[in-house]
């Protein structure tokens, strides 16, 4: 009978895998530089390009914030493909570690990296007046919404990357699926579109994450947005569903 000491506690495995994602990020100088420059670059481009827009660039801030979370979270999950190609993932899979711990550790690590960049962009927005927080409660709720979106998007990236062995294929899926998902989240529109497109926007779970941020960041007109409790319920359910899906794909054989 194997000794209990040979079995890594699930919590320890989760923390170790999450920490590994962060260490990998900070050891790769290009990723660190890109992680610092990307929010600043997006801010400069969007703020300058949208100054003359009648909605004001504050209206676009929540959508841009979610875009940063999306790009960072999705690119962080490329490490799943890299780990498989390098043999690390196979080693983890045969270790006496629950599959849910593997999925949770990878997702939380990627979400933490996304949050680092998202918080930097949020700080820039607050410093320049593009976004406004009325008090500490709003600050906590905004960070909570960001965390839920980051977890949901990282979980989605994990599900996509888990069965793939090509980063090129991963990028292709991102281009044809994840970018439209963001574009149809209400990031650039005051209200949802009419007809079938409006139905797609309403069915898109990312729509509610953007709306939850817009409610609390006082970023433009909130008329036409889903009710705030609905935004929170759908965003939390999205994050929970993606965590569950990550656990499910990690637990499949083969």
C-alpha positions in Angstrom: 0.0 0.0 0.0 1.4 3.4 -1.0 2.4 5.6 1.9 0.1 8.7 2.4 3.3 10.8 2.3 3.5 9.9 -1.4 0.2 11.6 -2.1 0.3 15.3 -2.6 -2.5 17.0 -0.8 -4.9 18.6 -3.3 -4.5 22.0 -1.8 -0.7 21.8 -2.0 -0.9 20.6 -5.6 -3.3 23.5 -6.6 -1.0 26.1 -5.0 2.1 24.5 -6.5 0.7 24.5 -10.0 -0.7 28.0 -9.7 2.6 29.3 -8.3 4.5 27.6 -11.2 2.4 29.6 -13.7 3.4 32.8 -11.9 7.0 31.9 -11.7 7.1 30.9 -15.4 5.5 34.3 -16.2 8.1 36.3 -14.2 11.0 34.3 -15.5 10.2 35.1 -19.1 11.3 38.6 -19.6 9.5 39.1 -22.8 6.2 38.1 -21.2 6.8 40.5 -18.2 7.6 43.4 -20.5 4.6 42.6 -22.7 2.4 42.3 -19.6 3.5 45.7 -18.4 3.4 47.4 -21.8 0.1 45.9 -23.1 -2.2 47.7 -20.7 -0.4 51.0 -21.2 -0.4 50.6 -25.0 -4.1 49.7 -25.1 -4.8 52.7 -22.9 -2.9 55.2 -25.0 -4.4 53.9 -28.3 -8.0 53.7 -27.0 -7.9 57.0 -25.1 -6.4 58.9 -28.0 -8.5 57.3 -30.7 -11.8 57.6 -28.9 -11.5 61.1 -27.5 -13.8 62.4 -30.2 -16.4 59.7 -29.9 -19.7 61.0 -28.7 -19.9 58.3 -26.1 -16.6 59.2 -24.5 -13.8 56.8 -24.0 -15.0 56.2 -20.5 -17.8 54.2 -22.0 -15.3 51.8 -23.6 -13.2 51.3 -20.6 -15.0 48.2 -19.1 -14.9 46.4 -22.5 -11.2 47.2 -22.9 -10.5 45.9 -19.4 -12.3 42.7 -20.2 -10.3 42.4 -23.5 -7.1 42.6 -21.5 -8.4 39.9 -19.1 -9.4 37.8 -22.1 -6.1 38.0 -24.0 -4.0 37.4 -20.9 -6.1 34.6 -19.6 -6.3 32.8 -22.9 -2.6 33.2 -23.7 -1.7 31.9 -20.2 -3.4 28.7 -21.0 -1.1 28.1 -23.9 1.2 26.7 -21.2 -1.1 23.6 -21.1 0.0 22.8 -24.7 3.6 23.6 -23.9 3.5 21.4 -20.8 2.1 18.5 -22.8 4.8 18.8 -25.6 7.5 19.0 -23.0 6.3 16.0 -21.0 5.5 17.9 -17.8 1.8 17.4 -18.1 2.1 13.6 -18.5 4.2 13.5 -15.4 1.6 15.4 -13.4 -1.2 13.2 -14.8 0.4 10.0 -13.6 1.2 11.5 -10.1 -1.2 10.7 -7.2 -2.8 14.1 -7.6 -6.5 14.6 -8.2 -7.4 15.8 -11.7 -9.5 18.6 -10.3 -6.4 19.9 -8.5 -4.5 20.0 -11.8 -7.3 21.9 -13.5 -7.8 24.3 -10.6 -4.1 25.0 -10.2 -3.6 25.8 -13.9 -6.8 28.0 -14.0 -6.0 29.9 -10.9 -2.4 30.6 -12.0 -3.5 31.9 -15.4 -6.3 34.0 -13.8 -3.8 35.5 -11.4 -1.6 36.6 -14.3 -4.7 38.1 -16.0 -5.6 40.0 -12.8 -2.1 41.5 -12.6 -2.5 43.1 -16.0 -6.1 44.0 -15.4 -5.4 45.8 -12.1 -2.6 47.8 -13.8 -5.0 48.9 -16.5 -7.7 49.7 -14.0 -5.2 51.8 -12.0 -4.4 53.8 -15.2 -8.1 54.3 -15.8 -8.7 55.6 -12.3 -5.7 57.8 -12.4 -6.8 59.5 -15.6 -10.5 59.7 -14.8 -11.7 57.2 -17.5 -13.2 55.2 -14.7 -14.6 56.2 -11.4 -15.2 54.3 -8.1 -17.5 55.9 -5.6 -16.1 54.1 -2.6 -14.4 51.0 -1.3 -17.5 48.8 -1.9 -17.3 49.6 -5.6 -13.6 48.8 -5.6 -14.2 45.4 -4.0 -17.0 44.6 -6.4 -15.0 45.7 -9.5 -12.1 43.5 -8.4 -14.5 40.6 -7.7 -16.1 41.0 -11.1 -12.6 41.0 -12.7 -11.6 37.9 -10.8 -14.8 36.0 -11.9 -14.2 37.0 -15.6 -10.6 36.1 -15.4 -11.4 32.6 -13.9 -14.1 32.0 -16.5 -12.0 33.0 -19.4 -8.9 31.0 -18.2 -11.1 28.0 -17.6 -12.5 28.4 -21.1 -8.9 28.6 -22.5 -8.0 25.5 -20.5 -10.9 23.5 -21.9 -9.9 24.5 -25.4 -6.2 23.9 -24.9 -6.4 20.6 -23.0 -7.0 18.3 -26.0 -4.8 20.3 -28.4 -1.1 19.8 -29.2 -0.6 22.7 -31.6 -0.4 26.4 -30.5 -1.2 27.3 -34.1 -4.6 25.5 -33.8 -5.2 27.2 -30.5 -4.6 30.7 -32.0 -7.0 29.8 -34.9 -9.8 28.9 -32.4 -9.1 32.1 -30.5 -9.5 34.1 -33.7 -12.8 32.6 -34.8 -14.4 32.0 -31.5 -13.0 34.0 -28.6 -12.5 37.4 -30.4 -16.2 37.4 -31.7 -17.2 36.4 -28.1 -15.6 39.6 -26.9 -16.9 41.8 -29.8 -20.5 40.6 -29.0 -20.2 41.3 -25.3 -21.5 44.9 -25.6 -18.0 46.3 -25.2 -18.5 48.9 -28.0 -22.3 49.4 -28.0 -24.6 51.3 -25.8 -27.4 48.8 -26.2 -27.7 45.3 -27.6 -28.4 44.9 -31.3 -31.9 44.1 -32.6 -33.0 40.7 -34.0 -30.9 37.6 -34.0 -27.7 39.5 -33.3 -29.4 40.9 -30.1 -30.2 37.3 -29.1 -26.5 36.3 -29.6 -25.4 39.2 -27.5 -27.9 38.3 -24.8 -26.8 34.7 -24.8 -23.1 35.6 -24.5 -22.1 35.2 -20.9 -19.3 37.7 -21.3 -21.9 40.4 -22.0 -22.9 40.2 -18.3 -19.3 40.5 -17.1 -18.8 43.7 -19.1 -22.1 45.1 -17.8 -21.3 44.3 -14.2 -18.1 46.3 -14.5 -19.9 49.1 -16.3 -22.5 49.3 -13.4 -19.7 49.9 -10.8 -17.2 51.9 -12.8 -19.7 54.6 -13.7 -18.4 54.3 -17.2 -21.1 55.9 -19.4 -24.8 55.4 -19.8 -26.1 52.3 -18.1 -29.5 52.3 -19.8 -30.3 49.1 -21.6 -27.9 47.1 -19.5 -29.1 43.9 -17.9 -30.1 44.3 -14.2 -27.1 44.3 -12.0 -28.1 41.2 -10.0 -28.5 39.3 -13.2 -25.1 40.4 -14.3 -23.5 39.0 -11.1 -25.5 35.8 -11.3 -24.6 35.0 -14.9 -20.9 36.0 -14.4 -20.6 33.8 -11.3 -22.3 30.9 -13.1 -20.0 31.4 -16.1 -17.0 31.1 -13.8 -18.4 28.1 -12.0 -19.3 26.4 -15.3 -15.8 26.9 -16.8 -14.2 25.5 -13.6 -16.5 22.5 -13.8 -15.7 22.0 -17.5 -12.0 22.2 -16.8 -12.3 19.6 -14.1 -14.4 17.4 -16.5 -11.9 17.5 -19.4 -8.9 17.0 -17.1 -10.7 13.9 -15.7 -11.3 12.3 -19.0 -9.1 9.4 -20.0 -6.8 9.5 -22.9 
